[in-house]
Amino acid sequence: MAGWSLDRSGRNLRFLTPLSKRLKASKFSEKRVQRKLLDILACPIDKNYPLELMEFKLKDEIIVDGVLLCGKCKRFYPIIDEIPVMLPDSLRNRKEDLEFLSRWIRE
């Protein structure tokens, strides 16, 4: 919310710009932000970092569908509708994983 506020010392007034306006004025694009977030992800099983990215579908330079691969344990983590699914094996649905992969093998 925009408005005036005291700084941490409590002595100086400053005008607060809404976050939405600051983000619009930022030099970083959504692509850079999304890739930067993907760069911090590690394999939930063996904590290997960084993961290899394979892009399947892009929309306005945003990764809609893809896969993150762990080079150490050879597991993959799908990116579905812009969301990386980073679940351990016990919580994953094998059928959904195979359908996701087979869809992209055909294309």
N, C-alpha and C positions, 0 to 999 in steps of 0.2 A: 504494500500500500504506500502510495506517495505521501510525503509530508515531511515536516521538520522533526528532528530528533537530536538529542544530546549524544555526543560521542562517548566513548568508554570512560574518559576522564570526568565526564559530567560538566565540563566547562565550555565546550564549543558546540554551537548549533550547526547542523548540516542537513541538507535536503536529501531525503531518501527517494531514489528513483525506483519505480516498480520493477520487479525482476523481469517481467515480460518485456518491458522496453529495453532493459539492459541486454537481454538475450538477443533481441532483434538487432541491436546496434553492434553486437559482437561480430568479430571477424571470422569466427569459427562457424562452419556450416554444420548442418545436422549430420552429414556424412562423416565429418571429422569427429564429432562428438560420439556418434555410434561406434566408429572404429576405435576410438580411444577407450570406450567402455569395453569393447570386445578384447582389447589388448590387455586388460587387467584380469581377465578370466583365466583360471587354472583348472586342471582336471580335478573333479571332486574325489576321485579314487586315489590317485597317487600324487596329487598336487603339482604335476608337471606344468611348466609355464615356459613360453607362451604356447598356445594352441594354434594349429594350422587352420586357416580359413579357406573354405571352398564356397564360392558364391554361385547359387543356382538361378535366383530370380532377383532382379533389382528393380526398384521403382523410384524414380527421381534420385538415383544414387544412394538409396537406402536399401540395405540387405533385407529382402522380404523372406526369402527361403535360402537356406544354405546348410553347411555342416561345419562344425568345429571338430578337428581331429587331434587326438593326443598321440604324439609320436612315441611316447614311452610305453603305454599300456595298449595302444592301438584301438582304443574305444572311440566312438564318434558321438557327437551331441548335435542333434538337429536344431536348426534355426527355423521356426515355423511362425509365419505372420510377424516377423521382426523380433521374435522372442527366443533367445537361446534356452533350450530345455536341457538343463544340467543336472539330471537325476541320476542317482546310483542305479546299478543294474536291478536291484531288488524292487525298485519303484517304477521301472520302465515297462511299457507294454510292447512286447516283442512284435506282435501283429502290426501295431501302428508304425513301429520303426521300419519294418519290412515294406509296408505300403508306401511310406515316405520315400525310401530309397528306390523302390521299383518304379515309382512315378518319375523320378529324375533320371533313372537309367534309360527309360524309354525315350526321353526327350533329348 
